[in-house]
Amino acid sequence: MKTPPPPSASHRPVRLAALAVVAGLLVAGCSASGDRSESTTGSAGKAGGSSRIKITMVTHGAKGDAFWDLVRRGAEAAAAKDGVELTYASDPDAAGQAELVRDAVRNKADGIAMTLAKPQAMKAPIAAARAADIPVVGINSGIDSWQSEGLLEYFGQDESVAGQAVGNKLDALKVKHALCVIHERGNVGLEARCAGVKKTFGGRTENLYVEGTDATATTAVITARLRQDPTIDEVVTNGAQFALLAVKSVRASASRAEVATFDLNKNLVKAVRNGSVQFAVDQQPYLQGYLAVDGLWLYRTNGNISGGGVSPVLTGPAFVTKANVAAVAKFAAGGTR
């Protein structure tokens, strides 16, 4: 992989507060159309030197998704520590996400952190960033693509490894028939998780595709499948909110299935504590956001490359069960797990 030489920190003068507000409004007003979360800019205090580094984080998260709120909070914490001017933007539509990356290039960001849920759609904007000598790091999804696309670093979970770990755990729990629910078609990370489960799980595995943006429809589809096949004894979801929907489906269908999930949030912690969800695989989204911003800051200010540019920095998987959930609960209550 061709690694760009570490550029010196930018020498832009610190903006007056009024100008920063105007700039933030312009970014929000110029976003491309589509179902995306609002692009906002948050500035932190200076951490040495006479200028602030501008970092943009662009994800495929949907508005209101608690998982991406954790990623954003981690990014904002690192920005506050490092004195970084951070812009966060997201769009679940691949074309919309690509345009947000192009916006960051046009706005002359000093660094870009982005997800690669659909790597093919990100090729052109990544190339534009590299042509502009803007370092780009990957977070959360795209562990099999970040190096080939020329990204500097990657922070996240190896989804295939996580899926295999779940498959082994299902075997230990004596599960026979697992339903793996995928809430976004074409998302390479979700597909890798379910493929990983199938690789190590000794029982029967099937994938069920649902429309993740419609909670009512998702619940109905899971309920219908459980009613159709009473041999399903485990529902594995790919997000905390979908696990809670699956719990409703199990009850509505009078199924004997248990529920397990990838990813964690405050409400899911409660479900693990009361036993309605068996376990969650925590990939630590707060840590992903934090490390991505901090990694770009370190590269711009000191030439550091996490993982040496050849290995990903893994943030998971870690199992959260009824036995250890109490240790996580206090952090979840604080909005960081």
DRENMILUM-554161 format. One record per residue: residue in one letter; x negated, y negated, z negated of N, C-alpha, C, O in turn. Coordinates in steps of 0.05 Angstrom, whole numbers, plus 32768, in hexadecimal, padded with zeros to 4 digits. Example, Ala and Ser with C-alpha at 12.3 -4.5 7.8 and 13.67 -1.06 7.14 Angstrom:
// residues 2
a7EF880727F647F0A805A7F647EF880427F647EE380427F57/s7EFF802D7F727EEF80157F717EFE7FFF7F637EF47FE97F5F/
END
This chain:
// residues 337
m7FEF801880008000800080007FEF7FE780007FDC7FE57FF0/k7FF47FD480117FE67FBB80127FEF7FAA7FFB80077FA27FFB/t7FDE7FA37FE97FE57F927FD27FDB7F767FD77FC37F727FDB/p7FED7F627FD67FE47F477FDB7FD27F3D7FC47FD67F467FAD/p7FBF7F2C7FCA7FAE7F227FB47FBE7F127FA17FD17F047FA9/p7FB87F137F877FC87F047F737FC57EE67F787FB07EDB7F75/p7FDC7ED97F7F7FDB7EBC7F837FDA7EAE7F697FE27EB87F54/s7FD07E967F697FD07E867F517FEC7E7D7F4B7FFD7E7C7F5D/a7FF17E777F31800C7E6E7F2A80137E557F3980017E447F3F/s802C7E517F4080347E3A7F50802F7E217F41802F7E217F28/h802B7E0B7F4F80267DF17F42803D7DDD7F4680397DC57F4A/r80557DE97F45806C7DD77F48806F7DC77F2E806C7DD37F19/p80767DAE7F2F807A7D9F7F1780937DA87F0980A67DB27F16/v80937DA67EEF80AB7DAE7EDF80C27D9C7EE780C07D837EE6/r80D97DA87EED80F07D987EF680FD7D8A7EDE80FC7D957EC7/l81087D737EE281197D677ECE81327D787ECB813B7D867EDD/a813D7D777EB381547D887EAD816B7D847EC181787D977EC9/a81707D6B7EC881867D657EDB81827D727EF581947D7C7F02/l81687D717EFF81627D7D7F1981657D9B7F18816E7DA87F2B/a815E7DA77F0181617DC47EFE817E7DCC7F0081847DE17F0C/v818F7DBD7EF481AC7DC37EF581B67DC17F1281C57DD37F1B/v81AE7DAC7F2081B67DA97F3C81AC7DC07F4D81BB7DCB7F5D/a81937DC87F4881887DDE7F5881987DF87F53819E7E077F66/g819F7DFC7F3981AF7E147F3381C97E147F4181D27E297F4B/l81D77DFD7F4281F07DFB7F4F81EE7E007F6D81FF7E0C7F79/l81D87DF67F7981D47DFA7F9681D07E177F9C81DB7E217FB0/v81C17E267F8B81BD7E427F9081D77E517F8F81DD7E627FA0/a81E77E4B7F7A82017E587F7882137E517F8F82227E637F99/g82137E387F9882257E307FAD821D7E3A7FC8822E7E3D7FDA/c82047E417FCD81FA7E4A7FE781F97E687FEA81F07E727FFE/s82037E777FD682027E947FD982147E9E7FEF82297E917FF5/a820C7EB47FFB821C7EBF801182367ECB800682387ED17FEE/s82497ECD801882637ED7800F82617EF58008824F7F038012/g82747EFE7FF882747F1B7FF1827B7F1E7FD4827C7F0B7FC5/d827E7F377FCC82857F3D7FB0826B7F3F7FA082607F547F9D/r82637F287F9782497F277F88824D7F187F6E82607F097F6B/s823A7F1D7F5C823B7F0E7F4382307EF27F4882217EEE7F5B/e82367EDF7F38822E7EC47F3B82107EC17F3782057ECC7F24/s82037EB37F4981E67EAE7F4681E27E967F3381ED7E807F38/t81D37E9B7F1E81CE7E867F0B81B07E837F0681A07E967F0A/t81A87E6B7EFE818C7E667EF981897E5E7EDC81977E4D7ED2/g81767E6B7ECF81707E647EB381527E5D7EB181417E6D7EBA/s814C7E477EA481307E3F7EA181277E427E8581367E3C7E72/a810F7E4D7E8281047E507E6780EE7E3C7E6380E57E2E7E76/g80E57E397E4A80D07E267E4480B57E2E7E5080B27E467E56/k80A37E1C7E5380897E217E5D80797E327E4B807A7E2F7E32/a80697E447E5580577E557E46803B7E507E4F802F7E617E5C/g80307E397E4880157E327E5180147E287E6D80267E2E7E7D/g80007E197E757FFF7E0E7E9080127DF77E9380207DEF7E81/s80127DEC7EAC80227DD47EB180397DDA7EC480457DC77ECE/s803F7DF37ECA80547DF97EDD80627E127ED680597E217EC5/r80797E167EE280887E2E7EDD80897E407EF6808C7E367F0D/i80877E597EF2808A7E6C7F0880A77E727F0D80B77E757EFA/k80AF7E737F2680CB7E787F2E80CE7E957F3680C17E9E7F49/i80DF7EA47F2880E47EC07F2E81017EC47F3381127EBA7F24/t81087ED37F4881237ED97F4F81277EF77F4C81187F077F56/m813D7EFF7F3E81447F1B7F3B815E7F1F7F4B81727F127F47/v815E7F337F5D81757F397F6E817C7F567F6B816C7F687F71/t81947F5C7F62819D7F777F5D81B67F7E7F6D81C27F6C7F79/h81BD7F977F6D81D67FA07F7B81EC7FA37F6782017FAF7F6D/g81E97F977F4F81FD7F9A7F3A82177F8B7F4182177F767F4D/a822D7F967F3882477F897F3B824C7F767F2482437F7A7F0E/k825B7F617F2A82627F4D7F1582717F5B7EFE82847F6A7F03/g82687F557EE582767F5F7ECE826C7F7B7EC582777F857EB2/d82597F867ED3824F7FA17ECC823B7F9D7EB482277F8F7EB6/a82427FAA7E9E82327FA77E8582157FB07E8982037FA67E7C/f82117FC47E9A81F57FCE7E9E81E47FB77EA981CD7FB47E9F/w81EE7FA97EBD81DE7F947EC981DB7F7B7EB781C97F6B7EB9/d81EE7F787EA581EC7F637E9081D37F697E7F81C57F567E77/l81CE7F827E7981B67F8A7E6A819C7F847E7981897F7B7E6E/v819C7F8B7E9381857F857EA4817F7F677EA381687F5F7EA0/r81947F587EA781917F3B7EA881877F2F7E8D81767F1E7E8D/r81927F3A7E7781897F307E5D816B7F367E58815C7F267E4D/g81627F4D7E6181467F547E5F81357F417E6F81207F387E66/a813E7F3B7E8881307F287E99812E7F0D7E8D811A7EFF7E8E/e81447F047E8181457EE97E7581337EE87E5C81277ED37E57/a81317EFE7E4D811F7EFE7E3681027EFB7E3E80F37EED7E32/a80FB7F0A7E5380DF7F077E5D80DA7EEB7E6980C47EE07E65/a80EE7EE07E7780EA7EC57E8280E77EB17E6C80D67E9F7E6E/a80F67EB47E5680F37EA17E3F80D77EA37E3380CB7E8F7E2C/k80CD7EBC7E3080B37EC07E25809C7EB47E36808A7EA87E2D/d809F7EB97E51808A7EB27E63808C7E957E6E80797E8C7E7C/g80A27E887E6980A57E6D7E7480AB7E6E7E9280A37E5D7EA1/v80BA7E827E9980C27E867EB680DD7E797EBC80EF7E7A7EAB/e80DF7E6E7ED380F97E647EDD81067E7B7EEC80FD7E837F02/l811B7E877EE081277E9F7EEB81427E9A7EF881537E8C7EED/t81457EA67F10815F7EA67F1D81687EC37F2081597ED47F2A/y81807EC97F17818B7EE47F1981A37EE37F2D81B47ED17F2A/a81A47EF57F4081BA7EF67F5381BF7F147F5A81AC7F247F59/s81D77F1A7F6081DD7F367F6781F47F387F7B82057F267F7D/d81F57F4E7F89820B7F537F9C820C7F727FA081F87F7D7FA9/p82227F7F7F9B82247F9C7F9F82237FA47FBC821E7FBB7FC3/d82287F917FCE82277F967FEB820A7F937FF481FD7F7F7FEE/a82007FA7800281E47FA7800A81DC7F8F801B81C77F838018/a81EE7F88802E81E87F71803F81E87F57802F81D77F458034/g81F97F55801B81FA7F3D800A81E17F3C7FF981D57F267FF5/q81D87F537FEF81BF7F537FDE81A77F4B7FEF81967F3C7FE6/a81A67F55800881907F4E801A818F7F30801F817A7F24801F/e81A77F23802281A77F078026819E7EF7800E81927EE28010/l81A47F027FF6819A7EF57FDE817C7EF67FDC816F7EE37FD2/v81707F0B7FE581537F0D7FE681487EF87FF981347EEB7FF4/r81557EF68010814C7EE18024814E7EC58018813E7EB4801D/d81637EC1800881667EA77FFA814E7EA27FE881447E8B7FE7/a81457EB67FDA812F7EB37FC881157EAC7FD881057E9C7FCF/v81137EB87FEF80FB7EB2800080FD7E95800A80E97E868009/r81157E8D801381187E71801C81147E5D8006810A7E46800B/n811A7E657FED81177E537FD780FB7E547FCB80F57E477FB7/k80E97E637FD980CD7E647FD180C87E6E7FB580BA7E617FA5/a80D67E847FAE80D17E907F9480B47E997F9280A77E9F7FA6/d80AA7E997F7A808F7EA37F75808E7EC17F7280787ECD7F72/g80A57ECD7F6E80A67EEA7F6B80C37EF37F6D80D57EE47F65/i80C87F0B7F7780E37F167F7980E47F327F6D80D37F437F73/a80F77F377F5C80FD7F527F5281177F5A7F5E812B7F4B7F5E/m81187F737F6881307F7B7F7681357F997F7381227FA97F6F/t814E7FA17F7681557FBD7F7781557FC77F9381597FB87FA6/l81517FE27F9681517FEE7FB1816580057FB1815E801C7FB8/a817E7FFF7FAB819380147FAB8197801E7FC8819C80357FCC/k8194800C7FDB819780137FF8817E8007800681807FF28012/p816880168005814E800C800E814E8002802B81417FEE8031/q815C800F803D815B8008805981657FEB805D815A7FDD806E/a81797FE3804E81847FC8805081717FB2804681747F9B804C/m815D7FBA8036814B7FA7802A81317FA4803981207F938032/k812D7FB3804E81137FB3805C810D7F97806780F77F8C8062/a81207F8A8075811B7F70808281167F5A806D81027F4B8071/p81267F58805881207F43804581067F47803680F97F34802E/i80FF7F60803080E67F65802380CF7F5D803680BB7F51802C/a80D17F63804F80BD7F5B806380BA7F3C806380A47F328066/a80D17F2E806180D07F11806180C27F07804980B37EF3804A/a80C67F13803280B97F0B8019809B7F10801B808B7EFF8014/r80937F27802680777F2D802980697F1A803C80527F118038/a80777F138052806C7F00806580687EE4805880567ED58061/a80787EDE804480757EC5803680627EC7801E80607EB4800E/d80557EDD801B80427EE2800580507EE17FEA80457ED77FD7/i80697EEA7FE980787EEB7FCF80777F087FC580817F1A7FD3/p806B7F0D7FAE806A7F287FA380867F317F9B80967F227F91/v808C7F4B7FA280A67F567F9C80A27F6F7F8B80917F807F92/v80B27F727F7680B27F8B7F6680CD7F987F6780E17F8A7F6A/g80CE7FB27F6380E77FC17F6480F07FC77F4780DF7FCC7F36/i810A7FC87F4381157FD07F29812D7FE27F2E813C7FDF7F41/n81317FF57F1B814980057F19814E801A7F2E815380317F27/s814C80137F47815280267F5C813F80237F738135800D7F79/g8138803A7F80812680397F96810A80437F9080F7803B7F9C/i810880567F7C80EE805F7F7480E0806E7F8A80C780707F8A/d80EF80797F9D80E280877FB380DB80747FCB80CF807D7FDE/s80E2805B7FC880DF80497FDF80CD80317FD980C480237FEC/w80C8802B7FC080BB80117FB9809F800F7FC580977FFA7FCF/q809080257FC5807480247FD0807580217FEE806680107FF9/s808680317FFC8086803080198090801580238089800C8039/e80A08007801380AA7FEC801A80967FD68013809B7FBF8019/g80807FDD8006806C7FC9800080717FB97FE780667FA47FE4/l80817FC47FD480867FB67FBB806D7FB97FA9805F7FCD7FAA/l806A7FA57F9880527FA47F8780547FB87F7080407FC57F6A/e806B7FB97F63806F7FCA7F4C808B7FD57F4B809C7FCC7F5B/y80907FE87F3A80AB7FF37F3780B07FF97F1980A080057F0B/f80C87FF07F1080CF7FF57EF480EB80027EF380FF7FF67EFB/g80EC801B7EE9810580287EE8810280457EE180EE804E7ED6/q811780547EE7811980707EE0811680817EFA812080797F0F/d810880977EF8810880AA7F0E812280B97F0D812680CB7EFC/e813580B37F1F815080BD7F1D815180DB7F21816280E97F16/s813F80E67F32813F81027F36813681117F1D814281257F16/v812181077F10811881127EF7812E81117EE2813281247ED2/a813C80FA7EE1815180F77ECD8168810B7ED2817281177EC0/g816F810E7EEC818481227EF3817C813E7EEB818C814D7EE1/q816381457EF0815981607EE9815A81647ECA8161817A7EC1/a8154814F7EBB815681517E9E817281567E95817781657E82/v818581497EA281A2814D7E9C81AA816A7EA381B881777E94/g81A081747EBA81A6818F7EC1819D81A37EAC81AB81B67EA6/n8185819F7EA2817A81B07E8D818B81AF7E73819081C37E66/k819481967E6D81A481937E5581BF81A07E5881C981AC7E44/l81CB819F7E7081E581AC7E7481E281CA7E7181F481D87E66/d81CB81D57E7A81C681F27E7681C581F87E5881D0820C7E4F/a81B781E77E4981B581EC7E2C81D081EA7E1E81D481F77E09/l81E281DA7E2981FD81D87E1E821081ED7E28822881ED7E22/k820682007E39821682167E43822C820D7E568241821A7E58/v822781F77E64823B81ED7E78823B82007E908226820B7E97/k825282037E9D825582157EB4825B82067ECE8251820E7EE3/h826A81F07ECC827381E37EE5827381C47EE0828381BA7ED1/a826081B67EEC825D819A7EE8826781897F00826181907F17/l827581747EFA827E81617F0E826E81487F0B826E813A7EF7/c825E81417F20824D81297F1F825B81137F2F825E81157F47/v826280FE7F21827280E87F2D826080D27F37825080C77F28/i826280CC7F52825280B87F5F826480A07F66827780A37F75/h825F80897F5A827180727F5D8269805F7F738276804A7F77/e825380647F82824B80537F98823E80647FAE8228806E7FAA/r824B80677FC4824080767FDA822780697FE5822680517FE8/g8214807A7FEB81FB806F7FF881E780657FE481D1805E7FED/n81ED80657FCA81D9805C7FB681C680737FB181CD80887FA7/v81AC806F7FB9819980847FB88194808E7F9C818E80A67F97/g8195807C7F88819080837F6D81A680967F62819F80AA7F55/l81BF80907F6881D580A17F5E81D480BD7F6C81D880D17F5F/e81CE80BD7F8581CC80D77F9381B580E77F8881B781007F85/a819E80DA7F81818780E97F76818E80F47F5B8184810A7F54/r819D80E67F4B81A580F17F3181B5810B7F3481AE811F7F27/c81C9810A7F4481DA81227F4781CB81397F5481CF81507F4D/a81B981327F6781A981477F73819681537F5F8190816B7F5F/g818C81427F4C817A814C7F378189815F7F24817E81747F1C/v81A281587F1E81B2816A7F0D81B581857F1A81B2819A7F0E/k81BC81847F3481C0819D7F4381A781AE7F4481A881C77F45/k819081A17F45817681AF7F48817081C17F30816581D77F34/t817781B87F18816F81C77F00818681D57EF2818281E87EE3/f819F81CC7EF781B681D77EEA81BC81F37EF581BF81F67F0D/g81C082067EE381C582217EEC81E282277EF481E7823B7F00/g81F482157EED821082197EF38217820C7F0E820682067F1E/r823182087F12823B81FC7F2B823C81DE7F28824481D37F13/t823481D07F3D823481B37F3D824281A97F56823E81B47F6C/e825381957F53826081887F6A8260816A7F65826281607F4F/n825E815B7F7B825F813E7F7A827B81347F808289813F7F91/l828381207F72829D81137F76829880F57F7B828D80E87F6A/y82A180EB7F92829C80CF7F9A82B580BF7F9382CC80C77F9A/v82B180A97F8582C780977F7D82C0807B7F8582A980757F8A/e82D4806A7F8482D0804D7F8A82CB803F7F6F82DE80397F61/g82B2803A7F6982AA80307F4F82B480157F4882B5800E7F31/t82BD80057F5C82C77FEA7F5782E47FEB7F4E82EF7FD67F47/d82F180027F4F830D80047F48831080187F32831080317F36/a8312800F7F19831380207F02832B80327F028329804A7EFB/t834280287F0A835B80377F0A8358804E7F1E836080657F18/a834E80487F36834B805D7F4A833780727F42833B808A7F46/t832180697F35830C807B7F2C8318808F7F18831380A77F1A/t832780857F05833380967EF0834680AA7EFD834780C17EF6/a835680A17F11836980B27F1E835C80C97F2D836580DF7F2D/v834680C27F3B833880D77F4B832B80EC7F39832D81047F3E/i831F80E37F23831380F77F11832981087F04832581207F01/t833E80FB7EFC8355810A7EEF8360811F7F03836581367EFB/a836381177F1C836E812A7F30835C81427F34836581597F36/r8342813D7F34832F81537F39832E81667F21832C817E7F24/l8330815B7F098331816C7EF1834A817D7EF0834981947EE7/r836081727EF9837981817EFA837781977F0F838281AD7F0B/q836A81917F25836881A57F3B835781BD7F33835C81D37F3B/d834281B87F23832F81CD7F1D832981CE7EFF831881C07EF5/p833781DF7EF0833381E17ED3831981EE7ECB831281EF7EB3/t830981F87EDE82EF82047ED782DA81EF7ED282C581F47EC7/i82DF81D67EDA82CC81C07ED682CA81BB7EB782DE81B57EAB/d82B381BF7EAC82B081BC7E8F829C81A57E88829681A27E70/e829381967E9C8282817F7E968286816A7EAC828581717EC4/v828A81517EA4828A813B7EB78272812A7EB1826E81207E9B/v826181267EC5824981167EC3824D80FD7ED3825180FE7EEC/t824C80E67EC6825080CD7ED5823680BE7ED7822280C47ECA/n823580A97EE8821D809B7EED821E807E7EE38210806C7EED/g822E807A7ECF822F805F7EC2824080617EA9825380717EA8/a823A80517E95824880537E7B8266804E7E7F8276805C7E73/q826D803A7E8F828980337E928299804A7E9F82B0804E7E9A/f828B80597EB1829880707EBE829B80877EAB82AE80977EAE/a8289808A7E98828C809F7E8482A5809A7E7382B480AD7E6D/l82AA80817E6C82C2807A7E5D82DC807F7E6D82F080877E62/l82DA807A7E8782F180817E9882F5809F7E9A830B80A97E9A/a82DF80AE7E9B82E080CB7E9C82ED80D77E8282FB80EB7E83/v82E780CA7E6C82F380D37E52831280D17E55832080E37E4C/k831B80BB7E60833880B87E65834380CD7E77835980D87E73/s833380D37E8C833C80E87E9F833E81037E93835181127E98/v832B810A7E81832B81237E74834581267E638352813B7E63/r834B81107E55836381117E44837D81127E55838F81217E4F/a837E81037E6B839581027E7C839B811D7E8A83B181247E8F/s8385812B7E90838781447E9F8389815C7E8C838D81737E96/a838681587E728386816E7E5F836F81817E65837281997E60/s835981777E6F834281877E768332818D7E5D8333817F7E49/r832381A37E5F831181AA7E4982F581A07E4D82E281A67E3E/a82F181907E6382D781877E6A82CC81737E5582DA81637E49/e82B181747E5282A381607E438299814A7E568299814E7E6E/v829081347E4B8286811D7E5B826A81167E53826481147E3B/a825981127E66823E81097E62823880F37E77824680F27E8B/t822480E37E73821F80CE7E86820280C57E8781F280C97E75/f81FC80B97E9D81E480A97EA081EB808C7E97820180837E9D/d81D9807F7E8A81DB80637E8281EC805F7E6981FD80707E61/l81E780487E5D81F180437E4281FB80267E4081F080157E4D/n820F80227E30821680067E28822380087E0C8225801D7E00/k822B7FF17E0182357FEF7DE6824D80017DE2824F800F7DCD/n826080027DF5827880127DF2827180307DF4827E80417DE7/l825E80367E05825680527E088249805D7DEE824D80747DE7/v823A804B7DE1822E80537DC78244805D7DB4824180717DA6/k825A804E7DB3827080567DA2827C80717DAA828380817D99/a827D80757DC48288808F7DCE827680A67DC7828080BC7DC0/v825C80A27DC8824980B77DBF824C80BC7DA1824B80D37D98/r824F80A77D92825280AA7D75826B80B97D6D826B80CA7D5B/n828180B57D7C829A80C27D74829D80DD7D8382B180EB7D7E/g828A80E47D94828A80FE7DA1829A81017DBA829B81167DC6/s82A680EB7DC482B580ED7DDD82A380EE7DF582AC80F77E0A/v828A80E67DF2827580EA7E07825E80F97DFA825580F17DE4/q8256810E7E06824181207DFB822681127DF8821A81137DE3/f821D81067E0E820380F97E0E820180E57E25821180E57E38/a81EE80D37E2281E880C07E3881CA80C07E3D81BA80C57E2B/v81C380BB7E5681A780B97E5F81A1809B7E6181AC808D7E72/d819080927E50818A80757E4F8171806F7E5F815B80797E59/q8174805E7E73815D80557E838153803A7E7B8141802F7E87/q815F802E7E65815680157E5981577FFE7E6D81417FF37E74/p816E7FF67E7681707FE07E8981647FC57E7F81597FB67E8F/y81677FBF7E66815C7FA77E5B813D7FA77E5F81327F937E67/l81317FBE7E5B81147FC07E5F810D7FBD7E7C80F87FB17E82/q811D7FC77E8E81187FC47EAB81177FA67EB381047F9E7EC0/g812B7F977EAA812B7F7B7EB081147F6C7EA481077F5B7EB1/y810E7F737E8B80F87F667E7D80DD7F6B7E8B80CE7F587E90/l80D87F847E9080BE7F8B7E9C80BA7F807EB880A47F797EBF/a80D07F7E7EC780CD7F747EE380C57F577EE280B37F4F7EF2/v80D17F477ED280CA7F2A7ED080AE7F277EC4809E7F187ECE/d80A97F367EAF808F7F347EA280797F3D7EB480637F327EB5/g807F7F537EC4806B7F5D7ED780637F497EEC804C7F457EF3/l80787F3B7EF780727F267F0B80637F0F7EFF80517F047F0C/w806A7F077EE6805C7EF17ED9803F7EF97ED5802D7EE87ED9/l80397F117ECC801E7F1A7EC8800E7F1A7EE27FF67F147EE2/y801B7F237EF7800E7F237F1180077F077F1A7FF17F027F24/r801A7EF57F1780157ED97F2080007ECB7F0F7FF17EBA7F19/t7FFF7ED17EF67FED7EC27EE47FD37ED17EDE7FBF7EC47ED6/n7FD27EEC7EE17FBA7EFA7EDA7FB27F107EED7F9F7F1F7EE8/g7FC17F137F037FBA7F287F177FC07F447F0E7FB67F577F1B/n7FCF7F487EF97FD57F637EF07FEA7F717F017FFD7F647F0B/i7FE77F8B7F067FFA7F9B7F1580027FB37F047FF17FC57F01/s801A7FB37EFA80237FCA7EEA80247FE37EFA802D7FE47F11/g80197FF97EEE801780127EFD800280137F12800080267F21/g7FF27FFD7F147FDD7FFC7F287FE77FFA7F447FD77FFD7F57/g80017FF67F48800C7FF67F63801080117F6F801880137F86/v800A80267F60800C80417F6B801F80537F5B802880687F65/s8026804B7F428038805B7F32804E80497F27804A80327F20/p806680547F25807C80447F1A807980427EFC806C80537EEF/v8085802E7EF08086802B7ED380A180367ECA80B680297ED0/l80A2804D7EBE80BB805A7EB780C780507E9D80B9804C7E8A/t80E2804B7E9E80F080417E87810380567E7C811280517E68/g8104806D7E88811680837E7F810D809D7E8D80FA809D7E9C/p811B80B37E87813480B57E79813080BB7E5B811C80C87E53/a814380B37E4B814480B97E2E816180C17E28817380B37E2F/f816480D77E1A817F80E07E13818980D37DF9817A80D27DE5/v81A180C97DFA81AE80BF7DE281C580D17DDC81D880D57DEC/t81C480DE7DC481D880F17DBC81E380E97DA181DB80D57D95/k81F680F87D97820280F27D7D81EC80F37D6781EF80E57D53/a81D881037D6B81C381067D5781B180ED7D5481A780E77D3E/n81AD80DE7D6A819B80C77D6981A880AC7D70819A80987D72/v81C280AC7D7481CF80947D7E81CE807D7D6A81CF80667D71/a81CD80847D5081CD806F7D3C81B4805C7D3F81B680457D39/a819E80687D48818680577D4B818880447D62817B802F7D62/v819A804A7D75819E80397D8D81B480257D8881B5800F7D94/a81C7802C7D7781E0801D7D7381DB80007D6C81E97FEE7D77/k81C87FFA7D5A81C47FDE7D5281BA7FCD7D6981C07FB57D6A/f81AA7FD97D7A81A07FC97D9181B67FC67DA681B87FB17DB3/a81C77FDA7DA981DE7FD87DBC81F17FC27DB281FC7FB37DC2/a81F57FC07D9882067FAC7D8D81FB7F907D92820A7F7D7D95/g81E17F8E7D9481D47F747D9A81D27F6E7DB781C87F587DBF/g81DC7F807DC881DC7F7B7DE581C27F807DF381BE7F747E09/t81B17F917DE881977F967DF681947FB37DFD817F7FBB7E09/r81A77FC57DF681A57FE17DFD81C07FEA7E0981C480017E10/
END
